[in-house]
Amino acid sequence: MATGYLTPEQDSKLRRWERWNRNYFIFAFVALVVVLVFSSQLGLSSGDGWGPLGFLIIALITPIIILQLRLACPACGQKIGWQAKLMAPDQCKSCGTFLRAKSPSS
């Protein structure tokens, strides 16, 4: 298992994924709280069923799943998937590449 570091371009691509993932998660969390707290006032829920509230929850959560499943190691292309939470893991389990660019000073 060869270990190395990402190039600056690969690191940039990974950081862009982390920013999108984090920003969407914050948006979805706030939106879910607002929707759940105000669902009855917004007319989204009744005591009978999920209706539009269920659809809205699914629509907010689906992109999170898609973002997670799209993440791949920039070095080997292996899908990282659920190893990552909001940020990429420290190292790829497949190729051993450290998922942080080596700093220019070291």
N, C-alpha and C positions, 0 to 999 in steps of 0.2 A: 504494500500500500504506500504509494508515493504521497508525501505531504508537501504542500507548497502553499503559496499565497495567490490571491486573485490579482489580476492586472487592474490598474485604475479604472479601465472601461468596464470590466466585469463587476468591480466593486460598486461603481456608479449605478449599474443596472440593478444590483441587489438592494442598494439603499433606496432606489426609486420604488421598488416593490414594497419595502418596509414602510416608506412614507404613505403610499396608497393604502396599504393594509391598515396602518394605524389611523389615518384620517377617516377612512370609511368606517372603521370600528367605532370611533368616537361619534361620528354622525349617526350611525345605526343605533348606538346605545341611547343617545339623547332622543332620537326619534321614537324608539320603542318606549322609553319612559313617558314621553309626552302622549303617545298614542294610547298606552295602557292606562295612564292616569285620567286622561280626558275622553276615553272611548265612549262612555255613555253620553257625555255632553255633545260629542261630535256625531252621535247617532250611528256609531260603528258597531255597537254591541247591544244586544238585548239579552234577556235571561234565557232565550230559547236556543241560540246557536252562535257559532263563531262568525259566520257570514263574512262581511267585508273585513272585519278585524283579523280573522285568520289569514285571509289573502294578503293583507298588509304586512303581517308579521312574516309570512313566508317570503314576500317580496323584499323585505329588509335583510333577512338572514341568508338568502340564497347567494348574494354576491360575496359574502364572507367565505362561504364554502368554496366558491369558484376561485377566489383569490388564493386560498390555501392550496388548492389542488394544482394551480398553475405554477407554483414556485418550483424551479429546478435549479440544481447546482450549475452556476455559470461555467465551471471548469469541465465537468464531465457530462452534464445534461441530465443526470439522474434526478427524478422527481424527489423533492424533499418532503412535500406535503405536510402531514400533521406533526413532523418533528419541530416545525416552526410554529410559534404561537403568534405573537404580534411582531416578533423580530426573527430574523434567520438564526439558525443554530450557530454555534461557534465553529463547528467543523462538519464537513460532509461525511456521512457514515460510509458512503460508497467509495470515494476516491481519497479521502483524508485531507482534502484541501481546506485550509483555514478560510473561513468565509469573511475575512476582514483583510483589506489590502495592507500589505506590509508598509509601515510608515516610512517616509523618505529619509528620516534621520537615523533609522536602524539598518 
